[in-house]
């Protein structure tokens, strides 16, 4: 409640500040700028204003960037303005995420989930487009993106790219202005302002055309995917960890390596984080529905969440000890809507499954095209397959070596993109998530019937 009140207070201040600052005469801004030029306090004052502009909607964004060049010269002004606004935007993004996102999702889950999916489809390109678009105030963009599920690193990198052109342009204009006058800072006469708007709109249009060329079917995404409710905080991880530890201790060393149980329980926190993050990111994409199939369920790492989300869950793993462990955890917790399949999925009726989870399993399968034919047969017309796979790139392999024995990936027959190529033969495939944006360990895609 306190977090929500703090966010509402900042929002209210933003509205008040916007209407108040619209009446500030240009001459007042000029007088203030001239009073701090060549003053030792000009740098901290300017940085503070840049950060404030990222939190509170002030019609001063362009003027702030222009003044950077006028106050400090082009090179230094650009660096100061760029880093200050980037840092301020990131702080505003994190502020909105940790004070208001839960509340926003609780009240408006359906509309914001659609926005979230639109952004995540081509996350970097979408975010760069948003940053280039010249008519979106900084705080509105920062706060709105804070409500979505995009990673903070994605936000930071896309902002760094998207805000670069405007910052360079206006810092250069400020450095070449000479003296400040009412005409040079008044938008009615400020020609560079309109020049940049035209260039930014042109760049935004070019990015949109590039996205359509890259993905001609981007307007037809198949069924909407309902991301998870913020109330489902994945505390289930604490329910499953003790059981995974018990299962691991019941078998010889490395018996569970192919099922990734050692990774979920790894002594190094970052390794555990990456593997649980992969599960979280995949199941966030699922919408509530009648029937799900967890193919390659292992010992049931996803069960505590799946049993709450679906009316019926069919769980299958070719490994006998996995079937035994999965059945035990269901019996222990009375998860009666989860059924452990001991026979092949070929016994399932045609078009009987709404969602198929295949999390880090398809890369283990040699006869993958044949399995995908079965997936296509049992999947309902509007159903979806959610797949995560390791990239097998240099970074991923290096981290595996760092993780120690038993994590060398000798069970992997294919990398993520090879799995996706096989999927694309039978389904429409859409990249939903990279873990993580630069050093990608896993790729998560959805597949729907063509």
N, C-alpha and C positions, 0 to 999 in steps of 0.2 A: 504493500500500500504506500509506503514511504517513497519507494522508487517511482511509482506512478505519479505521485504528487510532485516529485522533483521534475519529472518530464513535463507535466502539465504547466508547472511554473515557468520553465524555460520556453515552452510554447507560447504562453501568455506574454512573456517579455518580448518574444520575437514579434508578435503581432503589434504590441504597443510601440516597439522600437521602429518597426517598418513605417507606421503612419506618422510617427514623430519625425523620423529622419527625412521623410519626403519634403518636409517644410524647411530643412536646413538650407540657407542660401549658399550658392556656390562661392560667394565672396568669403563666407565664414570658413569654408574648407580651405580656400587659398591662403587665408590669413594664418590658419593653424599650421598648414604645411610649411609656409615660409618661416614660421616661428621656431620650428624644430629642425629645419635644414642646417646641417653642419653643427648640430647640437649633439653632445655625447649620449643624450637619452633618446635620440631619434630611433635608434635600432630597436631597443626593447619596446618602445611605444608602438612602432610600426608592426613588430611581430605580434604584439598583444591584439592589435586591431585586426590583423589578418586572421588570427584564431577566432576572435569574436565574430567576425563576418561569417565564419563557417558554422557557427551555432545559432546566430540570431539573424533573421532576414533583414538585411539592410541594403538599400539600393546604392551601395557603395563599392560593389565588387570590382567593376571596371576601373573606377577612380583609384581604388586601392592599388591595383596592378600598375596603372599609369604612374602613380606617385612613386612606386618602387624605383623606376628608372630615373625619375626626376630627382629624387632624394639621394640615391646612392650610385647613380650611373648604370649603364645597361647591364654589364656583367654581374656586378655585385647585387644590383637591384633584382635582376632575374633570379639569382640563386636564393636570396633572402625571401622574396615573394613566393617562389615556387615551393621551397621547403616549408615555409610557414603555413601556407594554405593547404599543402598536402598533409602536414601534421594535424592541423586543425580539423580537416575533413575526416581524417581517420579517428580522431578523438570523438567527434560528433557522431560518427557511425557507431563506434563502440558504446557511446552514451545511450543512443537510442536502442541498441540491441539489448543492453543489460538493464535498462530501466523500463522499457515499454513493449518489447517484442511479445512477451507472454500475454500481456493484456490485449494487444492488437489482434493477435491470432485467436484469442478466445472470443473476441467480439466480431471479428470480420475474417474468419478463416477462409471462407469460400472465395471472395474476390482477391484476397492477397495471395492465396495459393496459386491462382491463375497467373498473377503477375510474377510470382516466384518461378513458376515453370517457364514462362516466356523468357525470363532472364537467364535461367540455368541452361536452356537449350543451346545458346551460343554465348556463354557467360562473358568471356573477355570482349568479344565484339560488341555485344549488347551494352556492356558497361562503358566501353569506350565511346559508343554512340551517344549514350546518355550524357557523358561528360562533355562531348563536343557540342551538343545541342545548346545554343546560346541563350535560350529563354528560360532555363530552369535554375531558380535560385539555389545557391550552394546548400543552405540548411535543409531545404525540402528534399534535395537529392540525397544528402548525407543521411538524414533521418529515415527516409523511405527505404533506402537500401539496407539500413540497419534492421528493418523489420523482416527482411527476407532471410533465406538460408545460405546465401552466398558466403564463402569463406572470407574472413577479414583480409587474408593475404591477396585474394582475388580483387577485392575492393581496392586495396592499396596499390597494386600493380596497374590495374586498369585506370585508376585515377591519375597515377603518375604519368601514364601515356596520354590520357584524354585531356588533362589540364595543361599539358606542356605547350601546345601551340598558342593558346590564348595568353599564357604568362609571358612567353617569349615576345609575342607581337606587341602587347601593351607595355612591357618593360622597354622595348626599343622605342616605341612612340614617346613614352615619358622621357627617355634620355635625349630625344631630339626636339623636345618642345621648346626649350629655351625658357622664356618666362611664362608663368602661369597667369592666365586671364580667364574671365568669365566665359569667353567664347571657346577657349581651348578645352575647358572641362564641362561645358554644357552640351548635353547630348543632342540638342537641336542643331548645333553647329559642328559637332565633333565627327568629322568625316571618317576617321579611322574606325570608329565604333561601327558604322554601317558597312564599311569594307570587311571588317572581321565577321560580322553577322552573315554576310553573303558567302564568305569563304567557309565558315563553319557549317552553314546549311548545305553547301555543296559537298563538303567532306562527309557529312552525315548521310546524304543521299548516296554517295559513292559506296559507303560502307554497307548500306542497305542493299544496294544492287549486288555487291560482292557476296553478301550473305545468301541472297536468293540464287546466285550462280553456284555458290558452293553447295547449297541444299535446295534444289528446285521445289521440293515438296515441303518447305518449311511452314507453309500455311496449313498443311494437313498433317496433324500430329497424331491422329488416331485418338483413342480415348483419353480424357483428362485424367491425370494422376493426382490423387489427393494426398499431399504431404501430411505427415503425422501431426497430431494435435500437440500443442506445446505442453499440455498436461501430461503427456506420455514422455517422461523425461529419461527413459531408458535406465531407470533404477533397477530394472530387471537384471542388469549385469551382475549385481551383487547377489541375486538369487541363484544364478547359474554357476558362478565361479567356484563355490565350495563343491558343487557336484562334479564339475570338470576336474577339480583337483583329486577328488575321490576316484573318479574313473581312471585318471592317469596313473595313480598309485596302485591300481588293481592289475596293471599289465606291465610287462617288461619295458625297459627303457626303449624309447623310439618307436614303440608300438603304435602311438597315435600321431606320428609325424605327418602322415599324409592327410589326416583330419585337422591339422593346424591347432590342435589343443595346446601343445607347448607354446605356441605363439600367443594365445589368449592369456597364458599364465606366465609369460616370460619374466624373469627377474629384472630386466631392464625396462623401465617405465615407457620409454618412447616406442619400443617394439610392441608392447601391449596396446598402447594408444593407437598405433597405426592399424592394427588388426581389428580392434573394436570400432574404430572410426569407419572402417570399410563396411562393417555390418550395419552400423547406424545409418550411414549415408544411403545404403541400398534399401533398407526397409522404410526409410522416410518416404520413398517414392510410392509405396503401396497405398492403394485406396481400400477402404473397408468393402468387403464383398462376401459372397457365400462360401466359396471354396478355394483353398490355396494348396499348392503342391510345393513342399520344400525338398527339392531334388538334391541329393548329396547332403543330407541333414547332419551327418556326423553324430556327435553325442547330444545334439539338440541345443546349440548355442542361441538359436533364435526363438525357441519354444515359448519362453515366458512372455514374449511380446506377441507372437503369432496367435497364441490361444485366446488372447483378448481381442484381437483384431478381426478374426475370421470365424464364421459359424462352424466351419469344418476345415481341418488341416490334415492333408495327407503327407506323411513324411517318409522319404525313401532314401536308403543308402545301401550300396552294394556290399559294404563291409559288415560282417555278422556281428562283431563286437560293438559297432556303432548302433546297430538295431537293438541290441540288448541294452546298451546304456541309455538310448533314447526312450525305450519302453519303461525302464526303471524310473527315470525322472518324471515321466508322465503319470505313472502309478503313484509315486510319492506325493505329487502335488495335485492329484485328482484332475488332471487336465484331460477330461474325457472327450473333448472335441478334437483331440489329436490322435490320429490313427497311424500306427507304424506299419508300413507296407513291407511285407517280406518277399513278395513276388515282384516280377518286373512290372513297370508301369503300363505295359501292353494290356494288362487286365482292366485298366481304367476305361470307362465309357467315352465315346467320342464326344467332343465339345462339352466336357464336364467340369473344366477347371477355369477359374477366373484369373488367378495370378499364379505364375510359376516362378519360384525363387531358385536360381542356380548360382550360388555365391561361391566363387573360387572352386568350381568343380569341373566345368566344361574343358578346361585346359588339361585335365587328367585323362580325357576320353579319346581314344584313338579313332573309334568309329563314330565320330561326332555327327556327320551328315545323317546317318541312320537314326540317331537319337533325336535329332531336330525334326525329322519327319514325324516321330511319335509325339513330340511336343506340339507340333502343328495340328495333329489329329485330335489331341485331348483338349487343346485350348479353345475356349469359347470365341465366337467371332469378334467380340469386343474385349477379349482378354489381353493380358500383357505378360511378357516374360522379363524379369529383372535379373540381369547378369552382371557379376563382377569378376574381373580377371586380372592377374598380375601382368605388368608390362614387360617383365624380363629385360628391362633396359640396364644400362651400366650402373645407374644409381641403385636400382632395386637389387641387383646382384651383389653390389658392394655392401648394402645393408644386411643382406642375408648372411654374408660372410661375417659381418660384425656380430650378428645374432648368435653365431656359434654352431656347433655340430647339430645336425638334425633339421637345419633350415636351408639346405643347399638347393632345394627345388628339383631334386632328381626325379620327382614324380610328374613334373610338368612336361607335357608333350608339345604344348603350343603357348604362344604369347597372346596377350589380349587382342591385338589387332588381327591375328590369325583366327582367333575364335570369332571375332566380329565379322570377318569375311565369310566364314561358314554360315553364320547367322543370316547374313545379308542375302544368301542364296534362297532362303525360304521366307524371310520376314523383312519388314521395314525396321531398320535399326536406327536408334537415336542415341547419341552420346549424351549422358545426363550429368556425369560428374568425373572429374579427375582428382585423384588423391596423390599428390597435391599439385597446385597449378604449375609450378616450374619443374620440380623433381617428382614426376608422376610415378607412383608405385602401383596404383590400381586404376583401372578404368571401369566405370559403371555405365551400362547401357540398358535401354529398354527395347524390346522387340515386339511388334504387333503384326497381325496378319496383313498381307498385301491385299 
